[in-house]
Amino acid sequence: MRALDPLFMQGSDPKTDAFLFFAFQDTPANNDRANKDTYSCQVIISWPYRAGFLGREEPTEVPSDSNERLTLMNTIADSWASPFREAVLDVAQGTLVQAIRLEDWPPAIGRWTNFDGRATLIGDAAHAMTMCK
């Protein structure tokens, strides 16, 4: 993964519309672990909340159990190309997998103002951002 980008990367699967975010959080040069040859990484997978995803009749909910979340991540990433597939499938069983829930909150009609053209929100300022842990 470091050969692709030393910090982070993101991409989507055109077949399923699933999304991957991968980031290095800690490297061997910057950690105090006993095993210096280790990396700490963040892997986020999101998917469209709609019927038909993964061939399922109902939209796919986030499982409540960490192991079930990892199983779902593996199912989603199973058909991906290397090294993205392995970035997910190589996550060890028992790893804490947390859910991050984001939703869109469109403003009520008439509530969004640009103050007569003096202020406009665009890009990251105009949408929710996932938090890093």
KOLMARBA-258477 format. One record per residue: x, y, z of N, C-alpha, C, O in turn. Coordinates in steps of 0.001 Angstrom, whole numbers, padded with zeros to 6 digits, always signed. Each point is the difference from the previous one (the first is absolute). Layout:
XYZXYZXYZXYZ;...
***
This chain:
+000827-001192+000000-000827+001192+000000+000873+001258+000000-000330+000993-000648;+001457-001047+001389+000877+001184+000028+000581+000301-001374+000308+001153-000301;-000155-002170-000530+000516+000238-001349-000997+000802-000836+000390+000729-000912;-001672-000867+001226-001026+000758-000718-000096+001430+000506-000127+000939-000786;+000188-000778+002108-000062+001333+000608+000512-000102+001431-000414-000901+000730;+001301+001796-000308+000556-000094+001349-000957+000450+001110+000311-000178+001177;-001458+000753-001520-000903+000526+001012-001373-000652-000020-000365-000709+000937;-000413+000949-002021-001351-000541-000067-000460-000091-001445+000585+000596-000905;-001657-001363+000718-000594-000102-001330-001471-000328+000149-000456-000456+001048;-000255+000695-002096-001418-000318-000007-000415-000368-001412+000618+000415-000981;-001666-001196+000904-000477-000404-001305-001334-000696+000129-000470-000274+001104;-000137-000009-002242-001309-000640+000032-000022-001175-000965+000801-000082-000931;-001726-000812+001175-000201-001178-000828-001158+000299-000948-001139+000116+000452;+001399+000013-001756-001082+000349-000922-001071-001084-000111-001125+000280-000414;+001466-001503+000779-000974-001092-000083-001062+000109+001090-001175-000266-000252;+001586+000661+001482-000929+000016+001131-000247+001394+000566-000921+000184+000795;+001725+000797-001188-000032+001350+000564+000473+000036+001447-000270+000965+000716;+000975-002010-000277+000613+000026+001328+001214+000926-000059+000550+000241-001074;-000137+000272+002227+001057+000998+000081+001031-000447+001028-000357-000510+001062;+001643+000701-001378+001098-000334+000908+000795+001252+000324+000339+000783-000887;-000048-000604+002163+000942+001022+000462+001060-000739+000788-000332-000782+000891;+001614+001013-001198+001104-000645+000697+000987+001080+000402+000371+000842-000818;+000058-000861+002078+000973+000991+000470+000974-000641+000976-000380-000827+000830;+001634+001221-000945+000998-000386+001000-000144+000926+001192-000025+001221-000156;-000069-001793+001338-000107+000787+001220+001335+000070+000731+000298+000989+000670;+000507-002050-000803+001283-000085+000681+000916-000920-000791-000458-000996-000560;+001753+001319+000507+000961-000770-000777+001138-000485+000891+000131+000471+001130;+000697-001405-001609+001133-000455+000812+000926+001137+000431+000579-000056+001085;-000434+001063-001903+000880+001124+000339-000606+000908+001061+000682+000885+000516;-001958-001092-000182-000679+000946+000871-000760-000672+001140-000939+000587+000538;+001326-001814-000157-000760-000641+001065+000901-000475+001131+001217-000095-000159;-001816-000197+001279+000750-000469+001162-000377-001439+000370+000194-000425+001139;-000733-000321-002110-000357-001392+000248+001253-000864+000059+001029+000344-000580;-001123-001463+001284+001126-000923+000114+000411-000530-001374+001188-000096-000306;-002177-000246-000512+000273-000448-001362+000018+001232-000901-001046+000459-000460;+002228+000063+000217+000127+001242-000761-000433-000126-001459-000269+001009-000652;+000199-002242+000131-000334-000202-001407-001511-000143-000191-000454-000885-000725;-000324+001755+001376-001455-000063-000126-000550+001364-000390+000600+001042+000262;-001750-001091-000893-000719+001201-000414-001366-000012+000663-000559-001069+000249;+000023+002231+000035-001376+000139+000454-000755+000684-001135+000415+001051-000489;-001527-001657+000074-000737+000504-001152-001477+000160+000327-000527-000639+000910;-000113+001487-001659-001455+000178+000085-000578-000429-001341+000424+000475-001054;-001396-001377+001109-000674-000483-001202-001488+000273+000184-000612-000484+000952;+000036+001253-001855-001433+000314+000058-000643-000492-001291+000493+000269-001095;-001593-000989+001238-000782-000415-001155-001408+000535+000188-000593-000139+001070;+000073+000744-002106-001402+000416+000026-000669-000570-001242+000666-000388-000960;-001982+000345+000996-000760-000578-001108-001326+000717-000124-000465+000634+000946;-000146-000737-002125-001300+000658-000183-001081-000721+000807-000066-001229+000021;-000758+002005+000627-001108-000562+000773-001189-000130-000934-000836+000897-000113;+000787-002053-000560-001077-000219-000960-000224-001494-000180+000903-000814+000197;-002109+000483-000571-000328-001384-000329+000834-000417-001199+000247+000805-000898;+000190-002061+000877+000773-000517-001108+001494-000011+000229+000720-000680-000731;-000220+001419+001733+001436-000003+000270+000407-001410+000421-000628-000598+000874;+001672+000074-001495+000480-001371+000223-001073-001037-000303+000042-001111+000528;-000997+001467-001371-001061-000926-000357-001029-000218+001092-000800-000934-000073;+000815+001787+001082-000923-000147+001122-001294+000751-000283+000005+001079-000592;-001098-001665+001020-001315+000583-000246-000199+001318+000743-000574+000943-000544;+001047-000880+001782-000137+001198+000835+001328+000754+000046+001044-000608-000237;-001045+001907+000532+001252+000736+000173+000856-000646+001099-000523-000546+000971;+001839+000620-001143+000936-000629+000936+000255+000916+001191+000551+001091-000145;-000958-001551+001313+000213+000741+001245+001409-000259+000526+000623-000999-000360;-000122+001887+001203+001274-000208+000673-000234-001016+001117-000845+000224+000866;+001578-001333-000873-000187-000981+001072+000338+000591+001368+000820+000913+000103;-001449-001431+000932+000221+000529+001350+001249-000575+000656+000498+000576+000967;+000014-001679-001460+001153-000685+000589+001260+000268-000835-000055+000006-001229;+001174+000214+001899+001263+000296-000674+000419-001104-000967+000417+000290-001121;-000520-001543+001537+000382-001110-000891-000910-000070-001222+000460-000300-001102;-001746+000575+001292-000930+000010-001132+000316+001154-000949-000154-000134-001214;+000594+001268+001761+000394+001134-000851+001192-000393-000867+000038+000308-001191;+000939-000992+001796+001172-000430-000760-000398-001006-001079+000524+000042-001113;-001430-000927+001433-000493-000957-000998-000657+000731-001165+000220-000361-001157;-001016+001374+001443-000633+000782-001068+001058+000734-000821-000087+000028-001227;+001076+000562+001880+001084+000671-000726+000685-000979-000956+000282+000338-001150;-000018-001555+001636+000644-001017-000840-000884-000371-001186+000495-000183-001112;-001788+000072+001342-000934-000324-001083+000007+001099-001059+000030-000283-001197;-000059+001522+001638-000002+001135-000933+001289+000044-000807-000037+000245-001206;+001186-000481+001856+001307+000148-000646+000453-001247-000755+001018+000046-000691;-001733-001138+000802+000452-001277-000550+000302+000043-001494+000900-000709-000451;-001605+001500-000322+000219+000034-001454+000917+001152-000436+000208+000197-001197;+000338+000557+002144+000863+001128-000341+001358-000472-000504+000393-001143+000234;+000309+002012-000916+001348-000275-000487+001017+000174+001128-000248+000701+000981;+001387-001350-001145+001117+000166+000935+000595+001387-000191-000012+000506-001122;+000518+000114+002137+000125-000407+001395-001189+000427+000869+000016-000200+001215;-001039+000783-001832-001141+000493+000771-000750-001148+000667-000434+000110+001147;+000290-001204-001873-000671-001185+000542+000724-000482+001256-000628-000248+001029;+001948+000118-001119+000775-000494+001143+000024+000998+001153+000102-000400+001160;-000194+001674-001459-000021+001002+001078-001185-000237+000924+000053+000336+001183;-001112-000911-001717-001184-000305+000804+000046-001447+000490-000189-000260+001189;+000438-000680-002099-000053-001416+000377+001089-000396+000982-000151-000995+000708;+001247+001747-000645+001078-000328+000931-000187+000597+001393+000846-000199+000872;-001929+000920-000653-000289+000504+001348-000276-001219+000883-000843-000838-000321;+001557+000758+001423-000081-001179+000869-001373-000140+000655-000602+000983+000431;+000123-002218-000367-001232-000274+000755+000213+000487+001429+001092-000137+000552;-002116+000692+000032+000101+000533+001355+000377+001473+000048-000048+000614+001067;+000424-000033-002212+000293+001432-000050-001284+000772+000268-001056-000339-000534;+001145+001368+001354-001165+000830+000283-000397+000758-001264+000790+000779-000535;-001997-001005+000064-000529+000680-001177-001165+000856+000469-001018-000513+000464;+001180+001817-000589-001006+000931+000495-000861+000515-001145+000436+000057-001150;-001645+000311+001482-000915+000584-000986+000054+001516+000106+000027+000561+001095;-000013+000082-002235-000095+001455-000073-001277+000293-000778-000109-000354-001174;-000835+000985+001812-001277+000285-000666-000046+001473-000388+000084+000890+000845;-000220-000663-002132-000174+001356-000526-001296+000047-000770-000388-000972-000647;-000267+002082+000717-001231+000194-000746+000014+001386-000612+000680+000902+000489;-001431-000742-001554-000158+001315-000616-001125+000744+000696-001041-000577+000314;+001258+001844-000080-001033+000851+000582-000238+001167-000937+000562+001077+000198;-001381-001272-001209-000241+001124-000916-000720+001130+000737-000915-000249+000786;+001325+001478-001040-000659+001113+000681-001450+000154-000459-000343-000292-001146;-000471+000746+002044-001403+000254-000341-000067+001118-001046+000829+000909-000004;-001802-000988-000858-000166+001016-001043-000097+001375+000656-000778+000212+000930;+001580+000706-001433+000019+001352+000536+000985+000208+001139+000204+001137+000424;+000420-002209+000089+000932+000118+001130+001442+000186-000447+000832+000459+000782;-000526-000806-002017+001371+000115-000507+000128+001362-000659-000727+000314-000942;+001634+000474+001428+000154+001344-000558+001457+000250-000356+000902-000542+000640;-000674+001345-001638+001368+000383-000333+000241+001471+000340+000957+000610-000477;-001834-000054+001303+000140+001376+000474+000190+000968-001161+000938+000797-000035;-001865-000898-000914+000008+000869-001177+001310-000083-000785+000503+001004-000506;+000032-002212+000416+001205-000221-000798+001300+000263+000734+001066-000080-000610;-001114+000388+001886+001226+000294+000747+000670-001243+000562+001178+000061+000352;-001883-001196-000252+000580-001222+000558-000583-001215-000705-001207-000094-000220;+002077-000818-000123-000441-001245-000621+000831-001141+000572+001225+000093+000079;-001895-001166+000316+000694-001192+000471+000143-000958-001169-000969-000287-000703;+002196-000209+000499+000238-000990-001046+000939-001069+000542+000641+000186+001034;-000570-001283-001729+000956-001047+000357-000216-000538+001395-001136-000213+000423;+002235-000007+000299-000057-000607+001329-000757+000846+001010-000503-000531+000990;+000411+001829-001218-000730+000850+000933-001498-000242-000057-000723+000375+000922;+000250-000998-001994-001437-000133-000202-000533-001412+000243-001168-000274-000275;+002010-000620+000784-000500-001354+000271+000659-000588+001241+001041+000478+000453;-001653-001503+000079+000535-000661+001190+001281-000740-000352+000146-000522-001105;+000769+000482+002044+001274-000708-000191+000104-001105+001042-000436+000162+001140;+001024-001297-001548+000205-001085+000969+001121+000397+000959+000936+000715-000357;-001067-001196+001564+001009+000295+000995+001037-001107+000024-000314-001151-000300;+001538+001486+000650+001069-000993+000129+000134-000366+001468-000195+000836+000883;+000521-002064-000640+000189-000438+001384+001434-000372+000205+000383-000399+001099;
***
